[in-house]
């Protein structure tokens, strides 16, 4: 079964997919992403391919609603993005050049998928570590091309639009300007990007990366900006791994403008969020009833303290 169902009580689409139950979970002595595995017969550099266990497909089957209960086709796309052939690597260990090639691939996939008129949002993400549900240790992320605007994305779009209507300015442009002056939450900065623990952090060691120049998508970045973003990504992930001297589990998410969607005509400010689940070396910050049921997060870590800890982690790239 593959379909999406409309929730009358939350106003959002829920994806139903039996395919995802069949995906491999941390197989031993075998990696489907290494050369000779299920996906690659020989060596490669980096790659993007259709997920074998998708929750959406462009040719998803037609479905029929059931009276009060509305259904639609799950006519989107799910891809796996493999960062490197090196099984034991991670973004923190990859070269800046390799991360830059990954950024170029992400941008290419965003532009290519936007050509499908049914696609409304292209979401790029990485789950690192079993603590956040990663089923394969090989360095990789995923890409979901949705035929609708997911609920949290819609919330972000509305917030950007409201701020612009009230101030005639971009919310994130103002945040970047203010945080650059204050410095207290900044953990890394270069000519084009700022990495910080946001004032409104929901997770203990949450980090956001914001472009200093207003751009709506990764594809709009110039070559030199992509190089500097690659450095920022490497620095942030290195700081994470060195903070507790362990592979740091996180959820990384890229937020870009929707595609083929004009409901909100205010320009969106591209940004990247890292949501790590660690609240200490051996403690997990679980997303429990309050956070899951209400979206009202309780952060046990003062953002300024987290920023100071991460800022003081010295890295060399």
C-alpha positions as a Markdown table, in Angstrom:
| # | Residue | x | y | z |
|---|---|---|---|---|
| 1 | Unk | 0.0 | 0.0 | 0.0 |
| 2 | Unk | 1.2 | 3.5 | -0.9 |
| 3 | Unk | -1.1 | 6.5 | -0.3 |
| 4 | Unk | -1.5 | 9.7 | 1.6 |
| 5 | Unk | -4.3 | 10.4 | 4.0 |
| 6 | Unk | -5.7 | 13.8 | 5.1 |
| 7 | Unk | -6.1 | 14.4 | 8.8 |
| 8 | Unk | -9.2 | 16.3 | 9.5 |
| 9 | Unk | -8.1 | 17.1 | 13.1 |
| 10 | Unk | -4.6 | 18.6 | 12.2 |
| 11 | Unk | -5.0 | 19.7 | 8.6 |
| 12 | Unk | -2.0 | 17.7 | 7.3 |
| 13 | Unk | -1.1 | 14.8 | 5.0 |
| 14 | Unk | 0.1 | 11.5 | 6.5 |
| 15 | Unk | 2.0 | 9.2 | 4.3 |
| 16 | Unk | 1.1 | 5.5 | 4.5 |
| 17 | Unk | 3.7 | 3.1 | 3.0 |
| 18 | Unk | 4.2 | -0.6 | 3.5 |
| 19 | Unk | 7.5 | -0.5 | 1.5 |
| 20 | Unk | 9.4 | 1.1 | 4.4 |
| 21 | Unk | 8.9 | -1.9 | 6.6 |
| 22 | Unk | 11.2 | -4.0 | 4.3 |
| 23 | Unk | 14.2 | -1.7 | 4.5 |
| 24 | Unk | 17.4 | -3.2 | 6.0 |
| 25 | Unk | 18.3 | -2.2 | 9.5 |
| 26 | Unk | 22.0 | -2.1 | 10.4 |
| 27 | Unk | 23.0 | -5.3 | 8.6 |
| 28 | Unk | 26.1 | -7.0 | 9.9 |
| 29 | Unk | 29.1 | -7.9 | 7.7 |
| 30 | Unk | 27.3 | -6.3 | 4.7 |
| 31 | Unk | 26.7 | -2.8 | 3.5 |
| 32 | Unk | 24.4 | -2.2 | 0.5 |
| 33 | Unk | 26.1 | 1.2 | -0.1 |
| 34 | Unk | 29.6 | -0.1 | -0.4 |
| 35 | Unk | 31.1 | -1.3 | -3.8 |
| 36 | Unk | 29.8 | -4.8 | -4.4 |
| 37 | Unk | 26.7 | -4.2 | -2.4 |
| 38 | Unk | 23.1 | -4.0 | -3.6 |
| 39 | Unk | 23.5 | -0.6 | -5.2 |
| 40 | Unk | 27.0 | -0.4 | -6.6 |
| 41 | Unk | 29.0 | -3.1 | -8.5 |
| 42 | Unk | 32.2 | -1.1 | -8.5 |
| 43 | Unk | 33.9 | 2.0 | -7.0 |
| 44 | Unk | 32.2 | 5.4 | -7.2 |
| 45 | Unk | 32.7 | 8.9 | -5.8 |
| 46 | Unk | 29.2 | 10.0 | -4.6 |
| 47 | Unk | 25.8 | 9.1 | -5.9 |
| 48 | Unk | 22.0 | 9.7 | -5.8 |
| 49 | Unk | 19.5 | 7.0 | -6.7 |
| 50 | Unk | 15.9 | 6.1 | -6.1 |
| 51 | Unk | 15.2 | 4.6 | -2.6 |
| 52 | Unk | 14.3 | 0.9 | -2.9 |
| 53 | Unk | 11.9 | 1.3 | 0.0 |
| 54 | Unk | 10.1 | 4.6 | -0.8 |
| 55 | Unk | 7.1 | 6.2 | 0.8 |
| 56 | Unk | 6.4 | 8.1 | -2.4 |
| 57 | Unk | 6.8 | 7.4 | -6.1 |
| 58 | Unk | 6.1 | 9.6 | -9.2 |
| 59 | Unk | 4.1 | 6.8 | -10.6 |
| 60 | Unk | 2.3 | 6.0 | -7.4 |
| 61 | Unk | -1.0 | 4.1 | -7.9 |
| 62 | Unk | -4.4 | 5.9 | -8.0 |
| 63 | Unk | -6.5 | 5.8 | -4.9 |
| 64 | Unk | -10.0 | 6.6 | -4.0 |
| 65 | Unk | -11.3 | 8.5 | -0.9 |
| 66 | Unk | -13.7 | 6.8 | 1.5 |
| 67 | Unk | -16.5 | 9.3 | 2.1 |
| 68 | Unk | -15.4 | 11.5 | 5.0 |
| 69 | Unk | -11.8 | 10.1 | 4.7 |
| 70 | Unk | -9.8 | 11.8 | 2.0 |
| 71 | Unk | -7.0 | 10.1 | 0.2 |
| 72 | Unk | -4.5 | 11.1 | -2.5 |
| 73 | Unk | -1.7 | 9.5 | -4.5 |
| 74 | Unk | 1.7 | 9.5 | -2.9 |
| 75 | Unk | 3.1 | 10.9 | -6.1 |
| 76 | Unk | 6.4 | 12.2 | -4.9 |
| 77 | Unk | 10.0 | 10.9 | -4.9 |
| 78 | Unk | 12.4 | 9.4 | -2.4 |
| 79 | Unk | 16.1 | 9.3 | -3.1 |
| 80 | Unk | 19.2 | 8.1 | -1.3 |
| 81 | Unk | 22.2 | 10.4 | -1.5 |
| 82 | Unk | 25.6 | 8.6 | -0.8 |
| 83 | Unk | 28.3 | 11.1 | 0.3 |
| 84 | Unk | 31.4 | 9.0 | -0.3 |
| 85 | Unk | 32.6 | 5.5 | -1.0 |
| 86 | Unk | 34.4 | 5.4 | 2.3 |
| 87 | Unk | 32.2 | 3.3 | 4.7 |
| 88 | Unk | 33.9 | 4.5 | 7.9 |
| 89 | Unk | 33.8 | 8.2 | 7.0 |
| 90 | Unk | 31.3 | 10.9 | 8.0 |
| 91 | Unk | 30.8 | 14.5 | 7.0 |
| 92 | Unk | 33.1 | 15.5 | 9.8 |
| 93 | Unk | 35.9 | 13.4 | 8.2 |
| 94 | Unk | 35.3 | 14.2 | 4.6 |
| 95 | Unk | 37.4 | 16.8 | 2.8 |
| 96 | Unk | 35.9 | 20.2 | 2.1 |
| 97 | Unk | 36.2 | 19.4 | -1.6 |
| 98 | Unk | 34.1 | 16.3 | -1.2 |
| 99 | Unk | 31.4 | 18.2 | 0.8 |
| 100 | Unk | 31.4 | 20.9 | -1.9 |
| 101 | Unk | 30.7 | 18.2 | -4.5 |
| 102 | Unk | 27.9 | 17.0 | -2.3 |
| 103 | Unk | 26.4 | 20.5 | -2.2 |
| 104 | Unk | 26.5 | 20.6 | -6.0 |
| 105 | Unk | 24.7 | 17.3 | -6.2 |
| 106 | Unk | 22.0 | 18.5 | -3.8 |
| 107 | Unk | 21.5 | 21.7 | -5.9 |
| 108 | Unk | 21.3 | 19.6 | -9.1 |
| 109 | Unk | 18.7 | 17.3 | -7.6 |
| 110 | Unk | 16.7 | 20.2 | -6.3 |
| 111 | Unk | 16.6 | 21.8 | -9.8 |
| 112 | Unk | 15.9 | 18.5 | -11.6 |
| 113 | Unk | 13.0 | 17.5 | -9.3 |
| 114 | Unk | 11.5 | 21.0 | -9.5 |
| 115 | Unk | 10.8 | 20.3 | -13.2 |
| 116 | Unk | 8.0 | 17.9 | -12.1 |
| 117 | Unk | 5.0 | 20.1 | -11.8 |
| 118 | Unk | 3.4 | 17.8 | -9.2 |
| 119 | Unk | 6.3 | 18.4 | -6.8 |
| 120 | Unk | 5.8 | 21.2 | -4.3 |
| 121 | Unk | 8.7 | 20.8 | -1.8 |
| 122 | Unk | 12.2 | 19.2 | -2.1 |
| 123 | Unk | 13.4 | 18.3 | 1.4 |
| 124 | Unk | 17.1 | 17.2 | 1.9 |
| 125 | Unk | 18.1 | 15.6 | 5.2 |
| 126 | Unk | 20.5 | 13.3 | 7.0 |
| 127 | Unk | 19.8 | 11.0 | 10.0 |
| 128 | Unk | 23.2 | 10.2 | 11.6 |
| 129 | Unk | 23.3 | 7.5 | 14.2 |
| 130 | Unk | 21.0 | 4.8 | 15.4 |
| 131 | Unk | 19.8 | 7.2 | 18.1 |
| 132 | Unk | 17.8 | 9.0 | 15.4 |
| 133 | Unk | 16.8 | 6.0 | 13.4 |
| 134 | Unk | 19.6 | 5.7 | 10.9 |
| 135 | Unk | 19.5 | 2.1 | 9.5 |
| 136 | Unk | 22.8 | 2.1 | 7.7 |
| 137 | Unk | 26.1 | 3.5 | 9.1 |
| 138 | Unk | 27.6 | 4.3 | 5.6 |
| 139 | Unk | 27.7 | 8.2 | 5.2 |
| 140 | Unk | 24.5 | 9.1 | 3.4 |
| 141 | Unk | 21.4 | 11.3 | 3.5 |
| 142 | Unk | 18.0 | 11.3 | 1.8 |
| 143 | Unk | 15.9 | 13.5 | -0.4 |
| 144 | Unk | 12.1 | 13.6 | -0.3 |
| 145 | Unk | 10.2 | 15.4 | -3.0 |
| 146 | Unk | 6.7 | 16.0 | -1.7 |
| 147 | Unk | 3.5 | 16.7 | -3.7 |
| 148 | Unk | 2.4 | 19.0 | -0.9 |
| 149 | Unk | 3.9 | 21.4 | 1.6 |
| 150 | Unk | 4.6 | 19.6 | 4.9 |
| 151 | Unk | 3.1 | 21.1 | 8.0 |
| 152 | Unk | 6.3 | 22.5 | 9.6 |
| 153 | Unk | 7.4 | 23.9 | 6.3 |
| 154 | Unk | 4.1 | 25.7 | 6.0 |
| 155 | Unk | 4.6 | 27.1 | 9.5 |
| 156 | Unk | 8.0 | 28.5 | 8.5 |
| 157 | Unk | 6.6 | 30.0 | 5.3 |
| 158 | Unk | 3.8 | 31.7 | 7.3 |
| 159 | Unk | 6.2 | 33.1 | 9.9 |
| 160 | Unk | 8.5 | 34.5 | 7.2 |
| 161 | Unk | 5.5 | 36.1 | 5.4 |
| 162 | Unk | 4.1 | 37.6 | 8.6 |
| 163 | Unk | 7.5 | 39.1 | 9.6 |
| 164 | Unk | 8.0 | 40.5 | 6.1 |
| 165 | Unk | 4.5 | 42.0 | 6.1 |
| 166 | Unk | 5.1 | 43.7 | 9.4 |
| 167 | Unk | 8.7 | 44.9 | 8.9 |
| 168 | Unk | 9.3 | 44.9 | 5.2 |
| 169 | Unk | 12.4 | 42.8 | 5.8 |
| 170 | Unk | 13.5 | 39.2 | 5.9 |
| 171 | Unk | 13.4 | 37.6 | 9.4 |
| 172 | Unk | 16.6 | 35.7 | 9.0 |
| 173 | Unk | 18.4 | 38.6 | 7.5 |
| 174 | Unk | 17.6 | 40.5 | 10.7 |
| 175 | Unk | 18.7 | 37.5 | 12.9 |
| 176 | Unk | 22.0 | 37.3 | 11.0 |
| 177 | Unk | 22.6 | 41.0 | 11.5 |
| 178 | Unk | 21.8 | 40.9 | 15.2 |
| 179 | Unk | 23.7 | 37.6 | 16.0 |
| 180 | Unk | 26.8 | 38.9 | 14.2 |
| 181 | Unk | 26.8 | 41.9 | 16.5 |
| 182 | Unk | 26.2 | 39.9 | 19.7 |
| 183 | Unk | 28.6 | 37.0 | 19.0 |
| 184 | Unk | 27.4 | 35.1 | 22.2 |
| 185 | Unk | 25.7 | 32.3 | 20.3 |
| 186 | Unk | 28.0 | 32.2 | 17.3 |
| 187 | Unk | 30.2 | 29.1 | 17.1 |
| 188 | Unk | 31.7 | 29.7 | 13.6 |
| 189 | Unk | 31.7 | 32.4 | 11.0 |
| 190 | Unk | 33.2 | 33.0 | 7.6 |
| 191 | Unk | 32.7 | 35.6 | 4.9 |
| 192 | Unk | 29.4 | 34.1 | 3.7 |
| 193 | Unk | 28.0 | 32.0 | 6.5 |
| 194 | Unk | 27.3 | 32.1 | 10.2 |
| 195 | Unk | 26.8 | 29.0 | 12.4 |
| 196 | Unk | 25.2 | 29.5 | 15.8 |
| 197 | Unk | 23.1 | 28.0 | 18.5 |
| 198 | Unk | 19.9 | 29.9 | 17.9 |
| 199 | Unk | 18.2 | 32.0 | 20.6 |
| 200 | Unk | 15.1 | 29.8 | 20.1 |
| 201 | Unk | 16.9 | 26.4 | 20.1 |
| 202 | Unk | 14.6 | 23.5 | 20.7 |
| 203 | Unk | 17.4 | 20.9 | 21.1 |
| 204 | Unk | 20.3 | 21.1 | 23.6 |
| 205 | Unk | 23.1 | 21.4 | 21.1 |
| 206 | Unk | 21.0 | 22.6 | 18.1 |
| 207 | Unk | 23.0 | 24.5 | 15.5 |
| 208 | Unk | 21.8 | 26.5 | 12.5 |
| 209 | Unk | 23.8 | 27.7 | 9.5 |
| 210 | Unk | 22.6 | 30.9 | 7.9 |
| 211 | Unk | 23.8 | 32.5 | 4.7 |
| 212 | Unk | 24.7 | 36.2 | 5.2 |
| 213 | Unk | 23.5 | 37.0 | 1.7 |
| 214 | Unk | 19.7 | 36.5 | 1.2 |
| 215 | Unk | 19.2 | 33.5 | -1.0 |
| 216 | Unk | 16.1 | 31.2 | -1.2 |
| 217 | Unk | 17.7 | 28.0 | -2.3 |
| 218 | Unk | 21.0 | 26.2 | -2.3 |
| 219 | Unk | 21.0 | 26.4 | -6.1 |
| 220 | Unk | 21.3 | 30.2 | -5.8 |
| 221 | Unk | 24.7 | 30.1 | -4.1 |
| 222 | Unk | 27.7 | 31.2 | -6.0 |
| 223 | Unk | 30.7 | 28.8 | -6.3 |
| 224 | Unk | 32.7 | 30.6 | -3.7 |
| 225 | Unk | 29.7 | 30.6 | -1.3 |
| 226 | Unk | 29.3 | 26.8 | -1.8 |
| 227 | Unk | 33.0 | 26.4 | -0.9 |
| 228 | Unk | 32.5 | 28.4 | 2.3 |
| 229 | Unk | 29.3 | 26.5 | 3.2 |
| 230 | Unk | 31.3 | 23.3 | 2.8 |
| 231 | Unk | 33.7 | 24.6 | 5.4 |
| 232 | Unk | 30.9 | 25.6 | 7.7 |
| 233 | Unk | 29.4 | 22.1 | 7.5 |
| 234 | Unk | 32.7 | 20.5 | 8.2 |
| 235 | Unk | 33.5 | 22.7 | 11.1 |
| 236 | Unk | 30.1 | 22.2 | 12.7 |
| 237 | Unk | 30.2 | 18.4 | 12.4 |
| 238 | Unk | 33.8 | 18.2 | 13.6 |
| 239 | Unk | 32.8 | 20.3 | 16.7 |
| 240 | Unk | 30.0 | 17.8 | 17.3 |
| 241 | Unk | 32.3 | 14.8 | 17.2 |
| 242 | Unk | 35.0 | 16.4 | 19.3 |
| 243 | Unk | 32.6 | 17.8 | 22.0 |
| 244 | Unk | 32.1 | 14.4 | 23.7 |
| 245 | Unk | 34.9 | 12.5 | 21.8 |
| 246 | Unk | 32.3 | 10.3 | 20.0 |
| 247 | Unk | 30.4 | 10.1 | 16.8 |
| 248 | Unk | 27.6 | 12.6 | 17.4 |
| 249 | Unk | 24.1 | 11.6 | 16.4 |
| 250 | Unk | 22.1 | 14.3 | 14.7 |
| 251 | Unk | 19.3 | 15.1 | 12.3 |
| 252 | Unk | 20.4 | 17.6 | 9.6 |
| 253 | Unk | 17.8 | 19.4 | 7.5 |
| 254 | Unk | 18.0 | 21.8 | 4.6 |
| 255 | Unk | 15.2 | 24.3 | 4.3 |
| 256 | Unk | 14.7 | 25.9 | 0.8 |
| 257 | Unk | 11.9 | 27.6 | -1.0 |
| 258 | Unk | 9.0 | 25.5 | -2.3 |
| 259 | Unk | 8.8 | 24.7 | -6.0 |
| 260 | Unk | 5.8 | 25.0 | -8.3 |
| 261 | Unk | 4.0 | 26.8 | -5.4 |
| 262 | Unk | 3.0 | 30.5 | -5.3 |
| 263 | Unk | 0.7 | 30.7 | -2.3 |
| 264 | Unk | 3.5 | 32.6 | -0.4 |
| 265 | Unk | 5.2 | 35.1 | -2.6 |
| 266 | Unk | 7.6 | 36.3 | 0.1 |
| 267 | Unk | 11.2 | 35.2 | -0.6 |
| 268 | Unk | 12.4 | 32.4 | 1.8 |
| 269 | Unk | 15.8 | 32.5 | 3.4 |
| 270 | Unk | 17.7 | 29.2 | 2.8 |
| 271 | Unk | 19.1 | 27.7 | 6.0 |
| 272 | Unk | 20.4 | 24.5 | 7.5 |
| 273 | Unk | 19.4 | 23.0 | 10.9 |
| 274 | Unk | 21.2 | 20.4 | 13.0 |
| 275 | Unk | 19.0 | 18.8 | 15.6 |
| 276 | Unk | 21.2 | 16.6 | 17.8 |
| 277 | Unk | 19.5 | 14.3 | 20.3 |
| 278 | Unk | 22.4 | 14.4 | 22.9 |
| 279 | Unk | 22.0 | 16.5 | 26.0 |
| 280 | Unk | 25.2 | 15.2 | 27.6 |
| 281 | Unk | 27.8 | 12.6 | 26.8 |
| 282 | Unk | 25.7 | 9.7 | 27.9 |
| 283 | Unk | 22.2 | 11.2 | 27.9 |
| 284 | Unk | 19.6 | 11.5 | 25.2 |
| 285 | Unk | 17.1 | 14.3 | 24.8 |
| 286 | Unk | 14.0 | 12.3 | 23.9 |
| 287 | Unk | 11.2 | 13.9 | 21.9 |
| 288 | Unk | 8.4 | 12.8 | 24.2 |
| 289 | Unk | 4.7 | 13.6 | 24.8 |
| 290 | Unk | 5.0 | 17.4 | 25.1 |
| 291 | Unk | 7.2 | 17.9 | 22.1 |
| 292 | Unk | 5.4 | 15.3 | 19.9 |
| 293 | Unk | 1.9 | 16.2 | 20.9 |
| 294 | Unk | 2.1 | 20.0 | 21.0 |
| 295 | Unk | 5.3 | 21.0 | 19.2 |
| 296 | Unk | 6.1 | 22.9 | 22.4 |
| 297 | Unk | 9.7 | 22.0 | 23.1 |
| 298 | Unk | 11.4 | 22.1 | 26.5 |
| 299 | Unk | 15.2 | 22.6 | 26.1 |
| 300 | Unk | 17.2 | 21.5 | 29.2 |
| 301 | Unk | 20.3 | 23.3 | 27.9 |
| 302 | Unk | 20.7 | 27.1 | 27.9 |
| 303 | Unk | 21.5 | 28.0 | 24.3 |
| 304 | Unk | 24.3 | 30.4 | 25.3 |
| 305 | Unk | 26.0 | 27.7 | 27.4 |
| 306 | Unk | 25.7 | 25.2 | 24.5 |
| 307 | Unk | 27.2 | 27.8 | 22.1 |
| 308 | Unk | 30.1 | 28.5 | 24.5 |
| 309 | Unk | 30.9 | 24.8 | 24.7 |
| 310 | Unk | 30.8 | 24.3 | 20.9 |
| 311 | Unk | 32.7 | 27.5 | 20.3 |
| 312 | Unk | 35.5 | 26.4 | 22.6 |
| 313 | Unk | 35.9 | 23.1 | 20.6 |
| 314 | Unk | 39.0 | 23.8 | 18.5 |
| 315 | Unk | 39.1 | 22.3 | 15.0 |
| 316 | Unk | 41.5 | 22.4 | 12.1 |
| 317 | Unk | 40.3 | 22.0 | 8.5 |
